[in-house]
């Protein structure tokens, strides 16, 4: 029976091990519990569960083993109290041979069991990689958090994981609603697998039936994707996440807001060795990462989530789908996409551009009415500073300005005017820049 409990499920995932998903999941759960919310955290990393270690448990007394093997019939029976008021833990199995790739029935039992737990927030720590099991847990969540580190492989694999999850969501949403009505959807996997961008899928669906496109757009509208950066050594490195935002927006048609960025510090690493969560070990309440976790929890608490549209609580209900659907979700089944990892050159360019650079490049600024010689003083992921001749007047009616550097035309959207101490115009700050063929996001420069 489907759950009618109005809880919010938070899936914490990523494409690579070692990015800190368990750190984020455990400390976010604690932060929500500190806000007087009832919270359950579940270790759904079925292949390599270790969340219990972060809570000081060497050998958990009860695990998902007991539920999957039907030693207990109710998932509530494996709940474990933690040292944190309002927070309970469900440990992943420590000897779950083969369950990293569970059968359809095992997966359905796990997901339905999770969906019937009674709590305010349920945080699911999802395994690394783009396996169907990880994707299904991720897609079952109302709030989907993707954890990135600043490493190239983390950015690539995290994007690949998200793309696989989104494409799986698209194919299953269409099959669920129209699969028996339109045999053309039988070849949907071919369409999705060969599409590098969601907009290409939408264009094909529009030709098949505008209702198909509307269905997918509704799914994406309520996909509720968010980003958390972890282990970022330098403040400017977080600009890389702004670039990932743009790639996710342009390639997957999703708005992925950044919830927070955690630094690369010894205090968090030490909390792992102490087998005690960071939020319980930090002594300085003004610690930057302590405050980050509290702020992330605050943002989550204020999110407006439509539970009926954003989660998939009935996704694995027995008898609801035909045998083809079960085959799609069975062990060894191939996802609708392998993630189509971003080209190395795109990610590398993104990392190189994340630092603020002084350039001094001569350029020409073209407006609707005039051409002005300017100098590109700084370029970063946050923006571009363009120095214009002293006293040059900017017409605020201009919406787009085109700049030519060495023959390459770059289109900028003006965000703010830069003035000197005498209030004379000296330049612009910009955002939404397409530079060469690399799609990146330049936000407003906060400080120069």
C-alpha positions as CSV (number, residue, x, y, z in Angstrom):
1,X,0.0,0.0,0.0
2,X,1.3,3.4,-0.9
3,X,2.2,5.8,1.9
4,X,0.0,8.8,2.6
5,X,2.5,10.2,5.1
6,X,3.6,13.8,4.1
7,X,7.3,13.4,4.6
8,X,10.0,14.8,2.3
9,X,12.5,12.3,1.0
10,X,16.0,13.8,0.3
11,X,18.3,11.8,-2.0
12,X,22.0,12.5,-1.7
13,X,23.9,11.1,-4.7
14,X,26.9,11.6,-7.0
15,X,28.8,9.8,-9.7
16,X,32.0,9.0,-7.9
17,X,33.0,7.5,-4.6
18,X,35.0,9.7,-2.2
19,X,33.1,12.9,-3.0
20,X,31.7,13.0,0.5
21,X,28.1,11.9,0.0
22,X,27.9,10.2,3.4
23,X,29.5,13.3,5.1
24,X,26.9,15.5,3.5
25,X,23.9,13.2,4.2
26,X,24.8,12.5,7.8
27,X,25.5,16.2,8.7
28,X,22.5,17.4,6.8
29,X,20.3,15.0,8.7
30,X,21.7,16.1,12.0
31,X,21.2,19.8,11.0
32,X,17.5,19.1,10.2
33,X,17.1,17.2,13.5
34,X,18.7,20.2,15.3
35,X,15.8,22.3,13.8
36,X,13.4,20.1,15.8
37,X,12.3,18.0,12.8
38,X,11.9,14.2,13.0
39,X,14.5,12.7,10.7
40,X,15.5,9.3,9.5
41,X,18.7,8.7,7.6
42,X,19.0,5.5,5.5
43,X,22.2,4.0,4.1
44,X,21.2,3.0,0.6
45,X,24.8,2.4,-0.6
46,X,24.0,-1.3,-0.9
47,X,27.4,-2.2,-2.3
48,X,29.6,-0.5,0.3
49,X,27.6,0.7,3.2
50,X,29.6,2.7,5.8
51,X,27.2,5.3,7.2
52,X,27.0,3.4,10.5
53,X,30.8,4.0,11.1
54,X,30.2,7.8,11.0
55,X,27.7,7.3,13.9
56,X,30.2,5.3,15.9
57,X,28.8,1.8,15.2
58,X,31.3,-0.9,14.4
59,X,28.8,-3.7,14.1
60,X,25.2,-2.5,13.7
61,X,22.6,-4.5,15.7
62,X,20.1,-4.3,12.9
63,X,20.5,-3.6,9.2
64,X,18.6,-3.7,5.9
65,X,19.7,-7.3,5.7
66,X,17.1,-8.2,8.2
67,X,14.4,-6.5,6.2
68,X,15.4,-7.8,2.7
69,X,15.8,-11.3,4.0
70,X,12.4,-11.0,5.7
71,X,13.7,-11.5,9.2
72,X,11.5,-8.6,9.9
73,X,8.5,-7.4,7.9
74,X,8.5,-3.8,8.9
75,X,11.4,-1.4,8.1
76,X,10.6,0.4,11.4
77,X,12.0,-2.7,13.1
78,X,15.5,-1.9,12.0
79,X,15.5,1.8,13.1
80,X,18.4,2.6,15.4
81,X,18.4,5.6,17.8
82,X,21.4,7.9,17.5
83,X,23.0,10.4,19.9
84,X,21.1,13.1,18.2
85,X,17.5,13.8,19.5
86,X,14.9,13.4,16.7
87,X,17.3,11.4,14.5
88,X,17.1,7.7,13.7
89,X,19.4,5.6,11.5
90,X,18.8,2.6,9.2
91,X,22.1,0.9,8.4
92,X,23.0,-0.7,5.1
93,X,23.7,-4.4,5.3
94,X,27.2,-5.3,6.1
95,X,27.0,-8.7,4.4
96,X,24.5,-8.1,1.6
97,X,26.1,-10.3,-1.0
98,X,24.6,-9.5,-4.4
99,X,22.3,-6.8,-3.1
100,X,24.3,-4.1,-4.8
101,X,22.3,-5.3,-7.9
102,X,19.0,-6.4,-6.4
103,X,16.1,-8.1,-8.1
104,X,13.1,-6.0,-9.0
105,X,11.2,-7.5,-6.1
106,X,14.0,-6.7,-3.6
107,X,14.3,-3.2,-4.9
108,X,10.5,-2.7,-4.8
109,X,10.4,-3.9,-1.2
110,X,13.2,-1.6,-0.2
111,X,11.8,1.5,-1.9
112,X,8.2,0.8,-0.7
113,X,9.5,0.2,2.8
114,X,11.4,3.5,2.8
115,X,8.3,5.3,1.5
116,X,6.1,4.1,4.3
117,X,8.4,5.3,7.2
118,X,6.8,7.9,9.4
119,X,9.0,11.0,9.8
120,X,9.3,14.6,8.7
121,X,12.4,14.2,6.6
122,X,14.0,11.1,5.3
123,X,17.6,11.4,4.1
124,X,18.8,8.7,1.8
125,X,22.6,8.2,1.3
126,X,22.8,6.7,-2.2
127,X,25.6,4.6,-3.5
128,X,28.2,5.9,-6.0
129,X,28.0,5.3,-9.7
130,X,25.2,5.3,-12.3
131,X,23.7,1.8,-11.6
132,X,20.0,1.5,-12.0
133,X,19.7,0.9,-8.2
134,X,21.4,4.2,-7.4
135,X,19.3,6.0,-10.0
136,X,16.0,4.5,-8.8
137,X,16.7,5.6,-5.2
138,X,17.7,9.0,-6.5
139,X,14.5,9.4,-8.6
140,X,12.4,8.3,-5.7
141,X,13.4,11.4,-3.7
142,X,11.4,14.6,-3.6
143,X,14.7,16.7,-3.2
144,X,17.7,15.5,-5.2
145,X,21.1,16.6,-4.0
146,X,24.2,16.1,-6.2
147,X,27.5,16.2,-4.4
148,X,30.5,17.4,-6.4
149,X,34.1,17.8,-5.4
150,X,36.5,20.0,-7.4
151,X,38.1,17.0,-9.1
152,X,37.6,16.6,-12.9
153,X,36.4,13.0,-12.4
154,X,33.8,14.1,-9.8
155,X,32.4,16.7,-12.2
156,X,32.3,14.3,-15.1
157,X,30.8,11.4,-13.2
158,X,28.4,13.5,-11.2
159,X,27.0,14.9,-14.4
160,X,26.9,11.5,-15.9
161,X,24.9,10.2,-12.9
162,X,22.5,13.0,-13.1
163,X,22.0,12.6,-16.8
164,X,21.3,8.9,-16.4
165,X,18.8,9.7,-13.7
166,X,17.0,12.4,-15.7
167,X,16.8,10.2,-18.9
168,X,15.5,7.3,-16.9
169,X,12.9,9.6,-15.4
170,X,11.9,10.8,-18.9
171,X,11.6,7.3,-20.4
172,X,9.6,5.8,-17.5
173,X,7.3,8.8,-17.3
174,X,6.3,8.4,-21.0
175,X,6.0,4.6,-20.7
176,X,3.9,4.9,-17.6
177,X,1.4,7.3,-19.2
178,X,1.4,6.4,-22.9
179,X,3.3,3.1,-23.4
180,X,0.2,1.1,-24.3
181,X,-1.2,3.8,-26.6
182,X,1.7,4.6,-28.9
183,X,4.0,1.9,-30.2
184,X,6.4,4.6,-31.4
185,X,7.5,4.9,-27.8
186,X,8.9,1.4,-28.0
187,X,12.0,2.9,-29.6
188,X,12.2,5.6,-27.0
189,X,15.5,4.2,-25.7
190,X,17.1,4.7,-29.1
191,X,16.0,8.3,-29.1
192,X,17.2,9.0,-25.6
193,X,20.5,7.2,-26.0
194,X,21.4,9.2,-29.0
195,X,20.4,12.6,-27.6
196,X,23.2,14.6,-26.0
197,X,20.7,17.3,-24.8
198,X,17.2,17.1,-23.4
199,X,16.1,19.8,-25.8
200,X,16.7,17.4,-28.7
201,X,14.4,14.8,-27.0
202,X,11.7,17.5,-26.5
203,X,11.9,18.5,-30.2
204,X,11.3,14.9,-31.3
205,X,8.5,14.4,-28.8
206,X,6.8,17.6,-30.0
207,X,6.6,16.1,-33.5
208,X,5.2,12.8,-32.2
209,X,2.7,14.4,-29.9
210,X,2.8,17.8,-28.1
211,X,1.3,16.1,-25.1
212,X,4.4,14.0,-24.8
213,X,6.6,17.0,-24.6
214,X,4.3,18.6,-22.0
215,X,4.5,15.5,-19.9
216,X,8.3,15.5,-19.9
217,X,8.5,19.3,-19.2
218,X,6.2,18.8,-16.2
219,X,8.5,16.0,-14.9
220,X,11.6,18.2,-15.2
221,X,9.8,21.2,-13.6
222,X,9.4,19.2,-10.4
223,X,12.7,17.3,-10.5
224,X,14.0,19.5,-7.7
225,X,17.8,19.2,-8.3
226,X,20.3,20.9,-6.0
227,X,24.1,21.0,-5.8
228,X,26.5,20.8,-2.8
229,X,30.2,21.3,-3.3
230,X,32.5,19.4,-1.0
231,X,36.3,19.6,-0.3
232,X,36.9,22.9,-2.1
233,X,40.3,24.3,-1.2
234,X,40.0,27.8,-2.6
235,X,37.1,30.2,-2.6
236,X,37.4,30.8,-6.3
237,X,37.1,27.1,-6.9
238,X,33.5,27.2,-6.1
239,X,33.0,29.1,-9.3
240,X,33.3,25.7,-11.0
241,X,29.9,24.9,-9.6
242,X,28.4,27.9,-11.4
243,X,29.7,26.3,-14.6
244,X,28.1,23.0,-13.7
245,X,24.8,24.9,-13.1
246,X,24.9,26.2,-16.7
247,X,25.8,22.8,-18.2
248,X,23.0,21.1,-16.3
249,X,20.6,23.9,-17.4
250,X,21.6,23.9,-21.0
251,X,22.1,20.1,-21.5
252,X,19.4,18.7,-19.1
253,X,16.8,21.5,-18.9
254,X,17.1,21.7,-15.1
255,X,17.7,24.5,-12.7
256,X,20.2,23.2,-10.2
257,X,20.6,25.7,-7.3
258,X,23.7,25.5,-5.2
259,X,22.8,24.8,-1.5
260,X,26.2,25.3,-0.1
261,X,30.0,24.8,-0.5
262,X,32.1,22.9,2.1
263,X,35.8,23.6,2.4
264,X,38.7,21.1,2.4
265,X,39.6,21.1,6.1
266,X,41.1,18.7,8.6
267,X,38.2,19.1,11.0
268,X,35.8,17.2,8.8
269,X,38.4,14.6,8.0
270,X,39.1,14.1,11.7
271,X,35.4,13.6,12.4
272,X,35.4,10.5,10.2
273,X,38.4,9.0,12.0
274,X,36.7,9.7,15.4
275,X,33.5,7.9,14.1
276,X,31.4,10.9,15.2
277,X,29.7,13.3,12.8
278,X,31.3,16.7,12.2
279,X,28.2,18.6,13.5
280,X,28.7,16.9,16.9
281,X,32.4,17.4,17.2
282,X,32.8,21.0,16.1
283,X,33.5,23.3,19.1
284,X,33.5,26.6,17.4
285,X,29.9,27.4,16.5
286,X,31.1,30.1,14.1
287,X,33.0,27.5,12.1
288,X,32.4,28.1,8.4
289,X,31.4,24.5,7.6
290,X,29.2,24.3,10.7
291,X,27.3,27.4,9.6
292,X,27.1,26.0,6.0
293,X,25.4,22.9,7.1
294,X,22.9,24.9,9.2
295,X,22.3,27.2,6.2
296,X,21.7,24.2,3.9
297,X,19.2,22.7,6.4
298,X,17.5,26.1,6.6
299,X,17.2,26.3,2.8
300,X,15.8,22.8,2.7
301,X,13.2,23.6,5.3
302,X,12.0,26.6,3.3
303,X,11.7,24.7,0.0
304,X,8.2,24.5,-1.4
305,X,7.9,20.9,-2.6
306,X,4.9,19.4,-4.3
307,X,5.0,15.8,-3.0
308,X,2.5,14.5,-5.5
309,X,4.6,15.7,-8.5
310,X,8.2,15.6,-7.3
311,X,8.6,12.1,-5.9
312,X,7.8,8.6,-7.2
313,X,6.3,7.0,-4.1
314,X,4.3,4.4,-6.2
315,X,7.1,3.7,-8.6
316,X,7.6,0.1,-7.7
317,X,4.1,-0.8,-6.6
318,X,3.5,-4.5,-7.3
319,X,1.3,-5.1,-10.3
320,X,1.2,-1.5,-11.4
321,X,3.6,-2.0,-14.3
322,X,3.8,-4.7,-17.0
323,X,6.6,-7.2,-17.5
324,X,8.5,-4.8,-19.9
325,X,8.7,-2.3,-17.1
326,X,10.1,-4.9,-14.7
327,X,12.6,-5.9,-17.3
328,X,13.7,-2.3,-17.5
329,X,14.4,-2.3,-13.8
330,X,15.8,-5.8,-13.4
331,X,19.5,-6.6,-12.6
332,X,21.7,-6.2,-15.5
333,X,19.3,-3.9,-17.4
334,X,20.9,-1.2,-19.4
335,X,20.1,2.4,-18.4
336,X,18.6,4.6,-21.1
337,X,22.0,6.4,-21.3
338,X,25.5,5.8,-20.1
339,X,25.7,9.3,-19.0
340,X,27.4,10.7,-22.1
341,X,30.2,12.1,-20.0
342,X,31.1,15.7,-20.8
343,X,34.1,16.1,-23.1
344,X,37.4,16.4,-21.2
345,X,38.1,19.6,-23.0
346,X,34.9,21.2,-21.7
347,X,35.6,20.3,-18.1
348,X,39.2,21.2,-18.3
349,X,38.4,24.5,-19.8
350,X,35.9,25.0,-17.0
351,X,38.5,24.4,-14.3
352,X,41.1,26.6,-15.9
353,X,38.5,29.4,-16.2
354,X,37.4,29.1,-12.6
355,X,40.2,31.4,-11.4
356,X,40.1,35.2,-11.9
357,X,42.6,36.2,-14.5
358,X,44.0,39.6,-15.5
359,X,44.2,39.9,-19.2
360,X,44.6,43.4,-20.5
361,X,43.3,42.3,-23.9
362,X,42.4,45.1,-26.3
363,X,38.9,44.7,-27.7
364,X,36.1,46.6,-29.4
365,X,32.6,47.0,-28.0
366,X,29.8,47.1,-30.5
367,X,26.4,48.6,-29.4
368,X,23.4,49.4,-31.6
369,X,24.7,52.8,-32.3
370,X,28.5,52.9,-31.9
371,X,31.8,51.2,-31.7
372,X,34.1,51.8,-28.6
373,X,37.7,50.6,-28.0
374,X,37.8,48.9,-24.6
375,X,40.2,46.7,-22.5
376,X,39.2,43.3,-21.0
377,X,40.8,43.7,-17.6
378,X,39.6,40.5,-15.8
379,X,37.9,37.3,-16.7
380,X,36.6,34.7,-14.2
381,X,33.6,32.4,-13.8
382,X,31.9,35.2,-11.9
383,X,32.1,37.9,-14.6
384,X,34.2,40.1,-16.9
385,X,35.4,43.6,-16.2
386,X,35.6,45.7,-19.3
387,X,37.2,49.1,-19.0
388,X,35.8,51.8,-21.3
389,X,37.1,55.2,-22.1
390,X,36.7,57.7,-19.2
391,X,33.6,59.7,-19.6
392,X,32.0,57.3,-22.1
393,X,28.3,57.2,-21.6
394,X,26.3,53.9,-21.4
395,X,22.8,53.9,-22.7
396,X,20.8,51.8,-20.3
397,X,18.4,50.9,-23.2
398,X,21.1,48.5,-24.4
399,X,20.3,44.9,-23.5
400,X,23.0,43.1,-25.3
401,X,26.5,44.2,-26.1
402,X,28.8,42.5,-28.5
403,X,32.6,42.5,-27.9
404,X,35.2,41.4,-30.4
405,X,38.5,40.0,-29.2
406,X,41.0,38.9,-31.8
407,X,38.1,38.4,-34.3
408,X,36.0,36.2,-31.9
409,X,32.6,37.7,-31.3
410,X,31.4,37.4,-27.7
411,X,27.9,38.3,-26.6
412,X,27.5,39.6,-23.1
413,X,24.4,40.5,-21.1
414,X,25.0,43.6,-19.0
415,X,24.4,43.1,-15.3
416,X,25.7,46.2,-13.6
417,X,27.6,49.3,-14.4
418,X,31.1,49.9,-12.9
419,X,32.0,53.4,-11.9
420,X,35.1,55.0,-10.5
421,X,35.4,57.2,-7.4
422,X,34.1,60.2,-9.3
423,X,31.0,58.2,-10.5
424,X,32.3,58.2,-14.0
425,X,31.6,55.2,-16.1
426,X,34.6,52.9,-16.5
427,X,33.2,49.5,-17.4
428,X,30.6,46.8,-17.0
429,X,30.0,43.6,-15.2
430,X,28.4,40.9,-17.1
431,X,26.7,37.5,-16.8
432,X,25.5,34.8,-19.3
433,X,28.6,34.8,-21.5
434,X,29.0,32.2,-24.3
435,X,32.8,32.3,-24.9
436,X,34.1,30.4,-27.9
437,X,32.3,27.0,-27.9
438,X,32.5,26.4,-24.2
439,X,29.3,26.9,-22.3
440,X,30.0,28.4,-18.9
441,X,28.2,30.7,-16.5
442,X,29.6,34.0,-15.4
443,X,27.8,35.6,-12.5
444,X,27.9,39.1,-11.3
445,X,31.4,40.0,-9.8
446,X,30.8,40.7,-6.2
447,X,34.3,42.2,-5.6
448,X,37.0,43.4,-7.9
